[in-house]
Amino acid sequence: MVVQSLPAVTVAASSVLKTTRFREQLSSQLPWLSDTPAALYMTVLILLAATGITVLAVDFHARRR
């Protein structure tokens, strides 16, 4: 369970940082951020990926017990 949790936590933490920082702070690291629709799209996809990884890991381990 620890192995599956590490990618989920990493992706979730990345998503939180991307959604809580100002655009000016992130624009040097993420060049695609200047395009607002793409930035919103990528942020939503990253949040959904983190949620999906977490749900799959929890479901997998719940069924094993």
N, CA, C and O atoms as a GROMACS GRO file, in nm:
protein
  260
    1MET      N    1   0.082  -0.120   0.000
    1MET     CA    2   0.000   0.000   0.000
    1MET      C    3   0.086   0.125   0.000
    1MET      O    4   0.047   0.228  -0.055
    2VAL      N    5   0.203   0.118   0.061
    2VAL     CA    6   0.291   0.234   0.065
    2VAL      C    7   0.337   0.271  -0.075
    2VAL      O    8   0.346   0.388  -0.110
    3VAL      N    9   0.366   0.169  -0.156
    3VAL     CA   10   0.415   0.196  -0.291
    3VAL      C   11   0.310   0.266  -0.375
    3VAL      O   12   0.343   0.357  -0.452
    4GLN      N   13   0.184   0.228  -0.362
    4GLN     CA   14   0.078   0.293  -0.438
    4GLN      C   15   0.046   0.432  -0.383
    4GLN      O   16   0.003   0.521  -0.457
    5SER      N   17   0.068   0.451  -0.254
    5SER     CA   18   0.035   0.579  -0.191
    5SER      C   19   0.134   0.689  -0.230
    5SER      O   20   0.096   0.805  -0.239
    6LEU      N   21   0.259   0.653  -0.253
    6LEU     CA   22   0.359   0.755  -0.285
    6LEU      C   23   0.328   0.831  -0.414
    6LEU      O   24   0.334   0.954  -0.413
    7PRO      N   25   0.293   0.765  -0.526
    7PRO     CA   26   0.257   0.843  -0.644
    7PRO      C   27   0.130   0.927  -0.623
    7PRO      O   28   0.121   1.039  -0.672
    8ALA      N   29   0.036   0.872  -0.550
    8ALA     CA   30  -0.089   0.947  -0.526
    8ALA      C   31  -0.062   1.073  -0.446
    8ALA      O   32  -0.114   1.179  -0.478
    9VAL      N   33   0.019   1.062  -0.343
    9VAL     CA   34   0.052   1.178  -0.259
    9VAL      C   35   0.134   1.279  -0.340
    9VAL      O   36   0.112   1.400  -0.327
   10THR      N   37   0.226   1.231  -0.421
   10THR     CA   38   0.308   1.321  -0.502
   10THR      C   39   0.224   1.399  -0.603
   10THR      O   40   0.241   1.520  -0.617
   11VAL      N   41   0.135   1.331  -0.671
   11VAL     CA   42   0.049   1.399  -0.769
   11VAL      C   43  -0.046   1.495  -0.699
   11VAL      O   44  -0.070   1.606  -0.749
   12ALA      N   45  -0.101   1.454  -0.585
   12ALA     CA   46  -0.193   1.541  -0.511
   12ALA      C   47  -0.121   1.666  -0.462
   12ALA      O   48  -0.174   1.777  -0.471
   13ALA      N   49  -0.001   1.650  -0.409
   13ALA     CA   50   0.076   1.764  -0.360
   13ALA      C   51   0.109   1.859  -0.475
   13ALA      O   52   0.102   1.981  -0.459
   14SER      N   53   0.145   1.805  -0.589
   14SER     CA   54   0.173   1.887  -0.706
   14SER      C   55   0.050   1.965  -0.748
   14SER      O   56   0.059   2.082  -0.784
   15SER      N   57  -0.064   1.901  -0.744
   15SER     CA   58  -0.189   1.967  -0.782
   15SER      C   59  -0.223   2.081  -0.687
   15SER      O   60  -0.263   2.189  -0.730
   16VAL      N   61  -0.206   2.057  -0.558
   16VAL     CA   62  -0.235   2.161  -0.460
   16VAL      C   63  -0.143   2.280  -0.480
   16VAL      O   64  -0.187   2.395  -0.475
   17LEU      N   65  -0.014   2.254  -0.502
   17LEU     CA   66   0.079   2.364  -0.524
   17LEU      C   67   0.044   2.443  -0.650
   17LEU      O   68   0.055   2.566  -0.651
   18LYS      N   69   0.002   2.373  -0.754
   18LYS     CA   70  -0.032   2.442  -0.879
   18LYS      C   71  -0.160   2.523  -0.868
   18LYS      O   72  -0.176   2.624  -0.936
   19THR      N   73  -0.251   2.481  -0.782
   19THR     CA   74  -0.377   2.554  -0.769
   19THR      C   75  -0.372   2.665  -0.664
   19THR      O   76  -0.458   2.752  -0.665
   20THR      N   77  -0.274   2.663  -0.575
   20THR     CA   78  -0.268   2.764  -0.469
   20THR      C   79  -0.166   2.874  -0.495
   20THR      O   80  -0.171   2.978  -0.430
   21ARG      N   81  -0.074   2.854  -0.587
   21ARG     CA   82   0.025   2.957  -0.616
   21ARG      C   83  -0.027   3.053  -0.723
   21ARG      O   84  -0.116   3.020  -0.801
   22PHE      N   85   0.030   3.173  -0.722
   22PHE     CA   86  -0.006   3.271  -0.824
   22PHE      C   87   0.057   3.234  -0.958
   22PHE      O   88   0.161   3.169  -0.963
   23ARG      N   89  -0.008   3.277  -1.064
   23ARG     CA   90   0.039   3.245  -1.198
   23ARG      C   91   0.181   3.297  -1.223
   23ARG      O   92   0.260   3.230  -1.290
   24GLU      N   93   0.214   3.412  -1.169
   24GLU     CA   94   0.347   3.470  -1.190
   24GLU      C   95   0.455   3.382  -1.128
   24GLU      O   96   0.565   3.372  -1.182
   25GLN      N   97   0.425   3.320  -1.015
   25GLN     CA   98   0.523   3.234  -0.949
   25GLN      C   99   0.548   3.105  -1.028
   25GLN      O  100   0.659   3.053  -1.027
   26LEU      N  101   0.447   3.056  -1.094
   26LEU     CA  102   0.459   2.929  -1.166
   26LEU      C  103   0.499   2.943  -1.312
   26LEU      O  104   0.542   2.846  -1.373
   27SER      N  105   0.486   3.061  -1.368
   27SER     CA  106   0.508   3.077  -1.512
   27SER      C  107   0.651   3.046  -1.554
   27SER      O  108   0.673   3.004  -1.668
   28SER      N  109   0.749   3.065  -1.468
   28SER     CA  110   0.887   3.033  -1.505
   28SER      C  111   0.910   2.882  -1.512
   28SER      O  112   0.993   2.836  -1.589
   29GLN      N  113   0.836   2.806  -1.432
   29GLN     CA  114   0.851   2.660  -1.429
   29GLN      C  115   0.760   2.591  -1.530
   29GLN      O  116   0.793   2.484  -1.582
   30LEU      N  117   0.646   2.652  -1.559
   30LEU     CA  118   0.546   2.590  -1.646
   30LEU      C  119   0.513   2.684  -1.762
   30LEU      O  120   0.425   2.769  -1.748
   31PRO      N  121   0.582   2.670  -1.875
   31PRO     CA  122   0.561   2.765  -1.985
   31PRO      C  123   0.421   2.760  -2.044
   31PRO      O  124   0.375   2.860  -2.100
   32TRP      N  125   0.352   2.648  -2.035
   32TRP     CA  126   0.217   2.638  -2.091
   32TRP      C  127   0.114   2.714  -2.009
   32TRP      O  128  -0.003   2.723  -2.048
   33LEU      N  129   0.155   2.767  -1.895
   33LEU     CA  130   0.062   2.835  -1.805
   33LEU      C  131   0.009   2.966  -1.862
   33LEU      O  132  -0.095   3.014  -1.818
   34SER      N  133   0.079   3.024  -1.958
   34SER     CA  134   0.032   3.150  -2.015
   34SER      C  135  -0.099   3.132  -2.093
   34SER      O  136  -0.175   3.227  -2.111
   35ASP      N  137  -0.126   3.010  -2.137
   35ASP     CA  138  -0.251   2.980  -2.206
   35ASP      C  139  -0.352   2.934  -2.101
   35ASP      O  140  -0.349   2.819  -2.057
   36THR      N  141  -0.442   3.023  -2.061
   36THR     CA  142  -0.534   2.998  -1.948
   36THR      C  143  -0.620   2.873  -1.965
   36THR      O  144  -0.628   2.795  -1.870
   37PRO      N  145  -0.685   2.849  -2.079
   37PRO     CA  146  -0.766   2.727  -2.090
   37PRO      C  147  -0.682   2.600  -2.074
   37PRO      O  148  -0.727   2.503  -2.013
   38ALA      N  149  -0.562   2.600  -2.129
   38ALA     CA  150  -0.477   2.482  -2.116
   38ALA      C  151  -0.434   2.463  -1.971
   38ALA      O  152  -0.426   2.349  -1.923
   39ALA      N  153  -0.406   2.571  -1.901
   39ALA     CA  154  -0.366   2.562  -1.761
   39ALA      C  155  -0.479   2.505  -1.676
   39ALA      O  156  -0.456   2.420  -1.591
   40LEU      N  157  -0.599   2.552  -1.700
   40LEU     CA  158  -0.714   2.501  -1.626
   40LEU      C  159  -0.737   2.354  -1.657
   40LEU      O  160  -0.763   2.274  -1.567
   41TYR      N  161  -0.727   2.318  -1.783
   41TYR     CA  162  -0.746   2.181  -1.827
   41TYR      C  163  -0.642   2.088  -1.761
   41TYR      O  164  -0.677   1.982  -1.711
   42MET      N  165  -0.516   2.129  -1.762
   42MET     CA  166  -0.410   2.047  -1.702
   42MET      C  167  -0.428   2.034  -1.552
   42MET      O  168  -0.406   1.926  -1.497
   43THR      N  169  -0.467   2.140  -1.485
   43THR     CA  170  -0.487   2.135  -1.340
   43THR      C  171  -0.600   2.039  -1.305
   43THR      O  172  -0.588   1.961  -1.211
   44VAL      N  173  -0.708   2.045  -1.378
   44VAL     CA  174  -0.820   1.954  -1.353
   44VAL      C  175  -0.779   1.811  -1.380
   44VAL      O  176  -0.814   1.721  -1.304
   45LEU      N  177  -0.705   1.787  -1.488
   45LEU     CA  178  -0.660   1.651  -1.517
   45LEU      C  179  -0.568   1.597  -1.408
   45LEU      O  180  -0.578   1.479  -1.372
   46ILE      N  181  -0.481   1.680  -1.357
   46ILE     CA  182  -0.389   1.636  -1.252
   46ILE      C  183  -0.466   1.603  -1.125
   46ILE      O  184  -0.437   1.503  -1.059
   47LEU      N  185  -0.563   1.685  -1.090
   47LEU     CA  186  -0.645   1.656  -0.972
   47LEU      C  187  -0.724   1.526  -0.989
   47LEU      O  188  -0.735   1.447  -0.895
   48LEU      N  189  -0.779   1.504  -1.107
   48LEU     CA  190  -0.852   1.381  -1.133
   48LEU      C  191  -0.760   1.259  -1.129
   48LEU      O  192  -0.800   1.153  -1.081
   49ALA      N  193  -0.639   1.274  -1.179
   49ALA     CA  194  -0.543   1.163  -1.175
   49ALA      C  195  -0.508   1.127  -1.031
   49ALA      O  196  -0.501   1.009  -0.997
   50ALA      N  197  -0.484   1.226  -0.949
   50ALA     CA  198  -0.452   1.200  -0.808
   50ALA      C  199  -0.568   1.131  -0.738
   50ALA      O  200  -0.548   1.038  -0.659
   51THR      N  201  -0.689   1.176  -0.766
   51THR     CA  202  -0.807   1.115  -0.706
   51THR      C  203  -0.823   0.971  -0.754
   51THR      O  204  -0.854   0.882  -0.675
   52GLY      N  205  -0.803   0.949  -0.882
   52GLY     CA  206  -0.817   0.815  -0.937
   52GLY      C  207  -0.715   0.717  -0.881
   52GLY      O  208  -0.750   0.604  -0.849
   53ILE      N  209  -0.592   0.760  -0.869
   53ILE     CA  210  -0.487   0.675  -0.812
   53ILE      C  211  -0.522   0.638  -0.668
   53ILE      O  212  -0.508   0.523  -0.628
   54THR      N  213  -0.568   0.735  -0.593
   54THR     CA  214  -0.603   0.711  -0.453
   54THR      C  215  -0.720   0.614  -0.441
   54THR      O  216  -0.716   0.522  -0.360
   55VAL      N  217  -0.823   0.634  -0.521
   55VAL     CA  218  -0.941   0.546  -0.516
   55VAL      C  219  -0.902   0.404  -0.554
   55VAL      O  220  -0.945   0.308  -0.489
   56LEU      N  221  -0.823   0.388  -0.658
   56LEU     CA  222  -0.781   0.254  -0.699
   56LEU      C  223  -0.698   0.184  -0.591
   56LEU      O  224  -0.718   0.066  -0.565
   57ALA      N  225  -0.607   0.256  -0.529
   57ALA     CA  226  -0.525   0.196  -0.425
   57ALA      C  227  -0.609   0.156  -0.304
   57ALA      O  228  -0.590   0.047  -0.250
   58VAL      N  229  -0.700   0.240  -0.263
   58VAL     CA  230  -0.786   0.209  -0.148
   58VAL      C  231  -0.878   0.092  -0.180
   58VAL      O  232  -0.895   0.002  -0.098
   59ASP      N  233  -0.937   0.092  -0.298
   59ASP     CA  234  -1.026  -0.016  -0.338
   59ASP      C  235  -0.952  -0.149  -0.346
   59ASP      O  236  -1.002  -0.252  -0.301
   60PHE      N  237  -0.834  -0.147  -0.404
   60PHE     CA  238  -0.754  -0.269  -0.416
   60PHE      C  239  -0.724  -0.330  -0.280
   60PHE      O  240  -0.737  -0.450  -0.260
   61HIS      N  241  -0.684  -0.246  -0.186
   61HIS     CA  242  -0.646  -0.296  -0.055
   61HIS      C  243  -0.769  -0.332   0.030
   61HIS      O  244  -0.760  -0.417   0.118
   62ALA      N  245  -0.881  -0.267   0.005
   62ALA     CA  246  -1.003  -0.302   0.077
   62ALA      C  247  -1.053  -0.439   0.034
   62ALA      O  248  -1.106  -0.515   0.116
   63ARG      N  249  -1.037  -0.472  -0.093
   63ARG     CA  250  -1.082  -0.603  -0.143
   63ARG      C  251  -0.990  -0.716  -0.100
   63ARG      O  252  -1.034  -0.831  -0.091
   64ARG      N  253  -0.865  -0.687  -0.073
   64ARG     CA  254  -0.770  -0.790  -0.033
   64ARG      C  255  -0.796  -0.839   0.109
   64ARG      O  256  -0.758  -0.951   0.143
   65ARG      N  257  -0.858  -0.759   0.190
   65ARG     CA  258  -0.879  -0.796   0.331
   65ARG      C  259  -1.002  -0.875   0.350
   65ARG      O  260  -1.033  -0.914   0.463
   0.00000   0.00000   0.00000
